[in-house]
Amino acid sequence: MTLPFLPSTVGKRGEARGVDGGVQRFVVLDEVRREQTGFPTCVLVFQRLQYEDGSEELRLGYYIIGKKEGRTRGKWCWGQYAPMSPACDFEALVKMATEKGWIGREGEQTL
């Protein structure tokens, strides 16, 4: 199966809804990705987000190839559930984020 190209989301804008119903808008500053071991139709993503107020957070998610009939079938779709992965994949994402300076060593704050 030939997989479609998965474009970067760096610079993409989005929004997050809080439990109080409020909306916070953000932009994706950077991301690291890794194909999930043994599951080539799933790409794990670790993103660095910046909100309108200047605060930053990290988001862990995944893309998966759509399987249901309709417009998303055969295309990359953002996963709607909590990602699960082998420990080696999670460790690789954290290592990539650390190399980019998103995550500091103990006692250091890089965000």
C-alpha positions in Angstrom: 0.0 0.0 0.0 1.4 3.4 -1.0 0.7 6.0 1.7 -0.1 9.6 0.8 2.2 12.4 1.7 1.7 13.8 5.2 2.5 17.5 5.1 3.9 19.4 8.0 1.6 21.3 10.4 4.2 23.8 11.4 2.6 27.2 11.2 -0.9 25.8 11.2 -3.5 27.4 13.5 -5.9 25.6 15.7 -8.1 25.9 18.8 -8.6 24.0 22.0 -11.8 24.0 24.0 -11.5 24.1 27.8 -13.8 22.3 30.2 -15.5 25.6 30.9 -16.3 25.9 27.2 -13.8 28.7 26.5 -11.7 28.6 23.3 -8.0 29.1 23.2 -6.3 29.6 19.8 -2.8 28.4 19.1 -0.2 28.0 16.3 2.0 24.9 15.8 5.6 26.2 16.3 7.3 22.9 15.6 6.8 19.2 15.5 8.6 15.9 15.5 7.1 12.7 14.0 7.7 8.9 14.0 6.0 6.1 12.2 4.7 3.8 14.8 6.7 0.5 15.0 4.8 -2.3 13.2 1.9 0.0 12.2 3.0 2.1 9.1 -0.5 3.6 8.7 0.0 5.5 12.1 2.4 8.4 12.6 3.0 9.6 16.1 3.4 13.4 16.5 4.8 15.5 19.3 4.0 19.3 18.7 5.1 22.5 20.3 2.2 24.9 20.5 2.0 28.6 21.3 -1.3 30.2 22.4 -2.4 33.8 21.7 -1.3 34.9 25.2 2.3 33.8 24.4 2.2 30.6 26.6 3.5 27.4 25.2 2.5 23.7 25.6 3.4 20.4 24.2 0.8 18.1 22.5 1.1 14.4 21.8 -1.1 13.0 19.0 -1.2 10.8 16.0 -2.3 10.6 12.4 -3.9 7.5 11.0 -5.1 6.6 7.5 -8.9 6.9 7.4 -10.8 3.6 6.9 -14.4 4.6 6.9 -16.3 5.3 3.6 -16.4 9.0 2.8 -14.0 11.9 2.2 -11.3 10.7 4.7 -10.9 7.1 3.4 -7.3 6.5 2.4 -6.2 10.0 3.7 -4.3 11.0 6.8 -6.7 12.0 9.6 -5.8 13.4 13.1 -6.5 10.8 15.7 -9.3 11.5 18.1 -8.3 9.3 21.0 -5.3 9.2 23.3 -2.3 7.8 21.5 -0.8 4.4 22.5 2.6 3.3 21.3 5.5 1.0 22.0 7.9 2.6 24.5 10.7 2.9 22.0 8.6 5.2 19.8 7.7 7.5 22.6 11.3 7.5 23.8 12.4 8.5 20.2 9.9 11.4 20.1 11.1 12.7 23.5 14.7 12.4 22.3 14.0 14.4 19.1 12.2 17.1 21.2 15.1 17.2 23.6 17.6 17.6 20.8 15.5 20.6 19.5 15.6 22.2 23.0 11.9 21.8 23.8 12.6 19.8 26.9 15.5 20.6 29.2 17.4 18.6 31.7 16.3 18.4 35.3 16.0 21.9 36.8 16.0 23.7 33.4 13.0 25.2 31.9 13.1 25.6 28.1 9.5 26.5 27.2 
